[in-house]
Amino acid sequence: MSELASVKITVSGRVQGVYFRGFTVRHARELGLTGYARNMSDRKTVEVHAEGERDKLEQLVEHLKVGPPAARVEEVITDWSGHTGSYSDFKIGY
């Protein structure tokens, strides 16, 4: 088991209206992560907060760099921090 961590991921590009949040939830749950993914009001950014094992979080980041088929990811920014245990599952945030 790797160390526990938290990461805020900001994904920009054509990432709204292309099932990006659902794609994120599916992969995060498969990896055993907790947190949420939500659309931002700028209509070109999705914000993801995820917690769990650092190696699993890194795998999620790699998935988000590609995204679902209709997405065009232009930028992925990560901000790592300590694990907080704030989330019980992974869901779509609003």
MIDO-796596 format. One line per 5 residues: number of its first residue (from 1); for each residue y negated, z, x negated of N, C-alpha, C. Coordinates in pm, 1 decimal, always signed. Example, Ala and Ser with C-alpha at 12.3 -4.5 7.8 and 13.67 -1.06 7.14 Angstrom:
2
1	+569.0,+780.0,-1319.0,+450.0,+780.0,-1230.0,+330.0,+780.0,-1320.0  +225.0,+708.0,-1285.0,+106.0,+714.0,-1367.0,-3.0,+787.0,-1290.0
% end
This chain:
94
1	+118.2,+0.0,-84.9,+0.0,+0.0,+0.0,-124.1,+0.0,-89.1  -215.0,-90.6,-61.8,-337.4,-95.1,-139.8,-439.4,+2.2,-81.0  -549.0,+18.8,-151.7,-653.3,+110.3,-105.6,-710.9,+66.1,+29.0  -757.7,+162.9,+106.7,-821.9,+132.9,+233.9,-968.4,+101.3,+208.4  -1020.9,+5.9,+283.0,-1158.8,-37.2,+265.1,-1214.4,-87.9,+397.5
6	-1342.1,-116.7,+395.5,-1413.7,-174.2,+508.9,-1494.4,-291.7,+457.1  -1506.8,-395.7,+538.6,-1587.4,-510.0,+497.9,-1663.1,-565.5,+618.4  -1788.4,-597.6,+594.6,-1868.5,-670.8,+692.8,-1871.0,-814.7,+642.8  -1829.3,-907.1,+728.1,-1822.2,-1048.2,+691.4,-1916.7,-1125.0,+783.3  -2006.4,-1200.6,+723.9,-2097.0,-1284.9,+800.7,-2057.9,-1429.3,+774.5
11	-2019.1,-1500.0,+880.8,-1973.3,-1638.1,+869.2,-2074.5,-1727.7,+939.3  -2126.5,-1827.1,+866.9,-2227.6,-1917.1,+922.0,-2177.6,-2060.7,+922.9  -2234.3,-2138.9,+1013.1,-2198.3,-2279.8,+1027.7,-2174.1,-2310.3,+1174.3  -2081.2,-2400.0,+1199.1,-2041.3,-2428.5,+1338.0,-1926.2,-2334.2,+1370.6  -1963.5,-2212.4,+1410.3,-1863.3,-2108.1,+1430.8,-1870.3,-2044.6,+1569.8
16	-1961.6,-2090.8,+1653.7,-1966.9,-2042.9,+1792.1,-1924.5,-2155.8,+1884.9  -1849.4,-2120.2,+1989.2,-1801.1,-2220.2,+2084.0,-1682.2,-2299.4,+2033.0  -1617.3,-2249.5,+1927.2,-1503.0,-2321.3,+1868.0,-1381.6,-2229.0,+1851.9  -1377.5,-2119.0,+1930.3,-1267.3,-2022.8,+1928.8,-1261.2,-1942.6,+1798.6  -1374.4,-1926.1,+1729.8,-1374.5,-1855.0,+1602.4,-1342.1,-1706.7,+1619.1
21	-1400.0,-1642.7,+1719.5,-1371.3,-1499.8,+1739.7,-1224.8,-1477.2,+1774.0  -1169.0,-1559.4,+1860.8,-1027.6,-1546.2,+1895.0,-937.8,-1569.7,+1774.4  -972.8,-1667.5,+1693.8,-901.6,-1697.3,+1568.5,-905.2,-1573.8,+1477.7  -1022.8,-1511.1,+1468.3,-1039.3,-1393.0,+1383.4,-955.1,-1277.2,+1433.7  -959.2,-1252.7,+1564.3,-881.7,-1143.7,+1623.5,-732.5,-1164.4,+1597.4
26	-684.2,-1285.5,+1619.2,-541.3,-1313.3,+1598.7,-499.2,-1283.0,+1455.2  -574.1,-1333.5,+1357.6,-538.0,-1311.4,+1217.5,-554.0,-1165.1,+1177.4  -659.3,-1099.9,+1224.3,-680.3,-958.9,+1190.6,-566.7,-872.3,+1244.7  -525.4,-897.1,+1367.9,-415.9,-818.7,+1425.6,-285.2,-844.2,+1351.9  -260.5,-970.9,+1315.4,-139.5,-1002.7,+1238.7,-137.2,-929.1,+1105.4
31	-254.7,-906.4,+1047.7,-265.8,-837.7,+918.8,-272.8,-685.8,+933.4  -274.4,-636.4,+1056.8,-278.1,-492.2,+1081.3,-414.9,-430.2,+1059.4  -520.0,-508.6,+1078.8,-655.8,-460.5,+1057.2,-719.3,-413.1,+1187.6  -825.0,-334.3,+1176.5,-901.8,-289.8,+1292.6,-1046.9,-333.9,+1275.4  -1120.2,-340.0,+1387.4,-1260.4,-378.4,+1382.2,-1296.1,-470.3,+1496.6
36	-1392.2,-560.3,+1470.8,-1434.9,-652.7,+1576.3,-1500.2,-776.9,+1517.2  -1508.6,-880.5,+1600.6,-1580.8,-1004.1,+1567.6,-1674.6,-1032.8,+1683.9  -1801.1,-1065.4,+1652.4,-1896.2,-1094.8,+1760.0,-1989.3,-1208.1,+1719.5  -2031.2,-1285.0,+1820.1,-2131.0,-1389.1,+1799.3,-2267.7,-1324.5,+1782.3  -2348.2,-1381.6,+1694.4,-2484.8,-1335.0,+1676.6,-2578.2,-1423.3,+1759.4
41	-2695.5,-1372.5,+1789.1,-2787.3,-1442.6,+1879.2,-2844.1,-1571.4,+1821.2  -2830.0,-1594.8,+1691.1,-2883.3,-1717.5,+1630.1,-2799.7,-1841.4,+1663.2  -2685.7,-1822.1,+1727.9,-2595.3,-1929.4,+1770.9,-2526.9,-2004.4,+1657.1  -2535.7,-1953.9,+1534.6,-2468.3,-2020.1,+1422.7,-2399.4,-1921.3,+1329.2  -2387.2,-1796.0,+1375.0,-2328.2,-1692.5,+1290.4,-2232.1,-1606.3,+1371.1
46	-2120.5,-1570.5,+1307.4,-2028.5,-1471.3,+1361.7,-2025.0,-1355.3,+1263.1  -2035.9,-1234.2,+1316.4,-2029.9,-1113.6,+1234.6,-1894.9,-1046.5,+1257.8  -1830.0,-1009.5,+1149.5,-1699.3,-944.5,+1156.7,-1707.3,-812.3,+1081.0  -1662.7,-705.6,+1144.9,-1644.7,-577.0,+1077.7,-1494.9,-551.5,+1080.6  -1434.7,-531.1,+964.3,-1290.0,-510.9,+958.5,-1257.1,-397.4,+863.1
51	-1151.3,-324.2,+896.5,-1104.1,-215.0,+812.5,-953.4,-221.9,+797.6  -906.3,-173.3,+684.3,-763.2,-168.5,+658.3,-737.8,-176.2,+508.8  -617.6,-218.6,+473.2,-581.9,-232.2,+332.6,-664.0,-344.8,+270.5  -718.6,-318.8,+151.4,-808.8,-415.5,+88.8,-743.7,-552.9,+70.9  -616.9,-558.2,+30.6,-553.4,-689.4,+10.6,-541.7,-766.2,+142.2
56	-521.0,-694.9,+252.6,-515.5,-760.2,+384.9,-654.1,-807.9,+426.7  -756.5,-729.9,+395.2,-893.7,-771.8,+424.5,-929.0,-897.6,+346.3  -885.8,-903.7,+221.3,-911.4,-1022.8,+139.9,-842.0,-1145.1,+199.5  -721.9,-1125.0,+256.0,-651.8,-1235.1,+322.1,-730.6,-1282.3,+444.5  -786.7,-1187.7,+520.2,-867.3,-1224.9,+636.4,-987.8,-1307.8,+592.9
61	-1054.9,-1266.2,+486.9,-1171.0,-1340.8,+436.9,-1131.2,-1484.4,+404.7  -1015.6,-1503.1,+343.0,-969.5,-1638.6,+310.2,-946.1,-1721.5,+435.8  -889.1,-1660.2,+540.5,-870.5,-1731.2,+669.0,-1005.3,-1772.7,+726.9  -1105.0,-1682.4,+718.3,-1235.3,-1709.4,+778.0,-1311.9,-1816.9,+702.7  -1280.9,-1836.3,+576.9,-1345.7,-1943.6,+500.1,-1305.5,-2080.7,+552.7
66	-1190.2,-2087.5,+618.5,-1141.2,-2212.7,+676.0,-1175.0,-2218.7,+825.3  -1140.2,-2114.7,+899.5,-1166.7,-2109.3,+1043.2,-1071.8,-2196.3,+1123.0  -1089.4,-2196.0,+1255.2,-1006.3,-2280.4,+1341.6,-1044.6,-2427.4,+1323.8  -959.9,-2519.8,+1373.8,-982.0,-2663.1,+1350.0,-1120.6,-2717.4,+1386.6  -1182.1,-2670.1,+1495.1,-1310.9,-2725.3,+1537.7,-1430.7,-2665.0,+1463.2
71	-1407.1,-2562.3,+1384.1,-1516.9,-2495.7,+1312.3,-1555.2,-2572.8,+1186.7  -1679.8,-2552.2,+1145.0,-1727.8,-2600.1,+1014.2,-1795.3,-2482.0,+946.4  -1721.3,-2413.7,+861.6,-1774.2,-2295.7,+793.1,-1860.3,-2342.3,+676.7  -1984.7,-2295.3,+675.0,-2077.5,-2331.8,+568.5,-2096.6,-2218.6,+468.1  -2090.4,-2093.4,+515.2,-2113.7,-1980.0,+425.9,-2038.8,-1858.0,+475.3
76	-1982.3,-1782.1,+381.6,-1916.1,-1655.5,+412.2,-1972.2,-1550.9,+317.3  -2033.2,-1447.4,+372.9,-2090.1,-1338.7,+292.8,-2011.4,-1212.4,+323.8  -1968.3,-1141.6,+218.8,-1893.6,-1017.4,+237.0,-1973.8,-900.3,+181.3  -1964.5,-788.5,+250.1,-2029.5,-664.8,+208.5,-1925.0,-554.1,+219.7  -1869.3,-513.7,+106.1,-1760.5,-415.7,+102.5,-1813.2,-272.9,+103.1
81	-1738.1,-183.6,+166.9,-1773.2,-41.5,+167.6,-1646.7,+41.2,+187.8  -1664.5,+171.3,+195.4,-1550.9,+261.3,+213.9,-1496.3,+257.8,+355.6  -1369.2,+288.6,+367.6,-1300.2,+293.5,+496.8,-1356.4,+408.9,+579.7  -1382.7,+383.6,+708.4,-1437.3,+488.8,+795.1,-1340.3,+535.2,+902.8  -1243.3,+452.1,+937.4,-1151.4,+486.8,+1045.0,-1216.3,+482.3,+1182.7
86	-1324.0,+405.2,+1196.1,-1401.5,+400.7,+1320.6,-1336.7,+320.6,+1433.3  -1239.1,+236.9,+1403.2,-1183.6,+145.2,+1503.4,-1036.3,+174.1,+1527.2  -993.1,+156.5,+1653.1,-853.0,+181.1,+1687.0,-771.8,+51.1,+1693.7  -841.3,-62.2,+1710.5,-773.3,-191.3,+1714.1,-873.5,-297.9,+1670.8  -839.0,-424.6,+1684.5,-930.9,-532.4,+1651.8,-959.6,-609.2,+1779.8
91	-1087.9,-628.5,+1809.7,-1124.6,-691.4,+1936.6,-1248.9,-778.4,+1920.8  -1277.5,-851.1,+2026.6,-1400.0,-930.4,+2032.2,-1512.3,-837.9,+2077.5  -1619.0,-835.7,+2001.9,-1734.8,-754.4,+2037.6,-1839.2,-839.0,+2107.7  -1924.3,-774.8,+2185.2,-2030.1,-844.6,+2258.6,-2162.7,-776.1,+2234.1
% end
